[in-house]
Amino acid sequence: MPWIFPTAMGMYLYAGIAGLGYGVYASVDQALNVDVLPNQEDAGKDLGILNLATTLGQTFGPIITSSLVVATSGYHLVFPVAIAMAVLGAVSIIWIKTVR
């Protein structure tokens, strides 16, 4: 939204849309994670490892973003790259057909 509508209202709209999207994603992702755990006895450990994987992704986001800003002297590539990453993530999820 801020890429197309670069104003304060664009940021508010982005925050609302992104918050809704992340809320839907997080709840479905957590439910899927619990369903695919190999052993219910080790659920805490396994969910901790999944949380580390999520945190690692959130660590690389700001690093990639700041690298783009420094390399291009601006923010004009941040949202197109974020959109491409989101599409890449969505395409990789499509291959999941069933839960064992």
N, C-alpha and C positions, 0 to 999 in steps of 0.2 A: 504494500500500500504506500509506504513512504517513497518508493521509487517512482510511482506514478503520480502521487499526490503529496509533494514535499512540503507540507505545512504541519503545524501543531495538530490540526484535526486529522491529518493523515497518520500521524504517530498514534493518536488515540484510537483510531480505527484499526490500525495495525495491532496495537496492544490487545484490543478486544478480540479480534479475529485469531491472533496467535494464541491468546489465552484459552479460547474455546477449543481451538484445534489441539493444543497441547493437553488440555484436560481430557478430551476424548481419546487421544492417543495413549496417554499415560494409563488410563483405566483399562483400556483394552489390552495394552501391552502387559500390564501386571497380571491380568486374568490369564492371558496366554502363558506367561512365564510360570505361574503356579500350576497350570495344567500340564506343562511339558517337563516338570521336574522328574528326574529319574527315580528318586527315592524320597518319600515323604519324611523319612527320619532325618535326612540331611537338608531339609528345606531351608532352614535359616542360613546355613553356610552357602548353599547354592544361590539363594536370593542375594546374599552379600556379594558374591562374585558378579552376579548380574548388575548389581548397583555400581560396582567398581567399573564395569564396562561402560555403563551409562555416564558415569562421572568422567571417564577418560575422554569420551566424545565431547562432553561439555567443556573439557579443558582445551581441546584442540580448536574449538570454534573461535574463541577470542584470538588465539595465536594465528590462525588462518586469516581472520578478519583484519587484524592489525598488520599482517604482512601484505595483504592486498592494499590497504590504505597507504602504507609507506611506499610500496612499489609503484602505485598509480597516482600518488599525491592527491587522493580523494576517495570518496565513498561510492563512486558511480558503479563500481563492479561488485560491491558487497552483496546487494540483493539479487542480481542475476546469478552469482555463484551460489548463494544460499538456495535459490530456487532450483538450480541444477542439482545440488546435493539432496534436496528434498525429493526430487523426482528420482534420483538414483536410489535413495532409500526405499521409496515406494515400489520401484521396479524390483528391488531385491526381495521385498516382502511378498510380492505376488507369487513367487515360486513356492511359498509354503502352502501346501494343499491340505494336509491333515495334521492332527496332533496325535502322537503315539501315546 
